[in-house]
Amino acid sequence: MTFEETQVLIVGAGPSGLIAAREASQKGADVLVLEEHAEIGRPCHCAGLLSLSGLGKLSVPVDGPFVQNKVRGALFFSPSGLSFTVERETPVACAVDRVLFDKFLADQAVESGVEIRLECAARDVRLGKNEVLVDSGNRVFKADIVIDAEGIPSRIVKAAGLESLDPACLLPGMQIDLIGVDVDPDYVEIHVGRKIAPGFFAWVIPLGEDSARVGLGCKEANPRALLNRFVEKRFGEEKYEALTVRSGVIVTSGPIKKTFSNRLLVVGDAAGQVKPTTGGGVILGGICAAIAGKVAAEAVKHGRFEEDFLSRYERFWRKELNREFRYMLWARRIFNALSDRAIDKIFEFIIKEDLQHVASKEGDMDFQSGVLSELLRRGKIFKLLLPFLRLYLR
């Protein structure tokens, strides 16, 4: 059996793992990434809609080879078909090819000095007082510190005795790429309603003028059956061709209570660093991962791997993002409690009061607390939500 040593060992070569690796290596640490699959970016489970401002925060170019299309707004549809538009004059987000995107991040990491091992799964993890040992079956890796970027579910989180993601907040999702459809390339579509996607929503992300990525998440329902029905309703008379079909799990729980332990930092989906409102985890998870990489490098530099030192990781990311997660989790729980009739009433009020302009001006795909708090200040929306707020606050 082969035995290898490194300073920072990262388990998982998704965006969070690769960003953490890049940052730790740039700060001078010796970094090794283990990826269980044979290719970076596969299998792909993500809708791949990322904000341009978020990419900037992750030091990723907004015109990279992974960009398929840019959008400047979103069309929201209620259960009864009411709609409003949130938009900007210039693009705010892009649809990306997640395989190419992940490979771009891998190239960044390798250029920074990171080593990546494919087809190398972490089968057993032992978090000792003086070292971390990770057994991949035919190799044992010894490290000073490990960053868990496994995703869902995380074996390392369980091994460390940390509280894992709430299973009730993990939703099945499915999406399909269609070609030969009539879509506006400038606008994403969001369709809500219990008959469409109970517990979440359906989306149409344009990849061009005649192609789109269509998907949904749901709670206590069959995502394939709901997706087939939604596609038929939305594009039934069009002569489209179905391409890649993907399934996955959508995290709506918000972050786990503790994202560090002795010689361990947890990032990305494994840490629940995913927007509860939309299930998007690349940007916020990436911001947290960048912090984790820097803290891990500092730990190596100072030889400090105990909880007291590593707790700064959680302190730093919560200072930057805790308000966002709190507001988005609140919004998700309230929205889940709304009936279709209540959702329609909220749409009616937004349209009547022209509040879509507030969302257009204040809205941010990743930092949503500003627009959520601004809308809540509107008296009638607060009155409509009051019964559900009481339930949430109990």
Secondary structure, 3 states (H helix, E strand, C coil): CEEEEEEEEEECCCHHHHHHHHHHHHCCCCEEEECCCCCCCCCCCCCCEEEHHHHHHCCCCCCCCCEEEEECEEEEECCCCCEEEEECCCCCEEEECHHHHHHHHHHHHHHCCCEEECCCCCCEEEECCCCEEEECCCEEEEEEEEEECCCCCCHHHHHCCCCCCCHHHEEEEEEEEEECCCCCCCEEEEECCCCCCCCCCEEEEECCCCEEEEEEECCCCCHHHHHHHHHHHHHCCCCCEEEEEEEEEEECCCCCCCCEECCEEECHHHHCCCCCCCCCCHHHHHHHHHHHHHHHHHHHHHCCCCHHHHHHHHHHHHHHHHHHHHHHHHHHHHHHHCCHHHHHHHHHHHHHCCCHHHHHHHCCCCCCHHHHHHHHCCHHHHHHHHHHHHHHHC
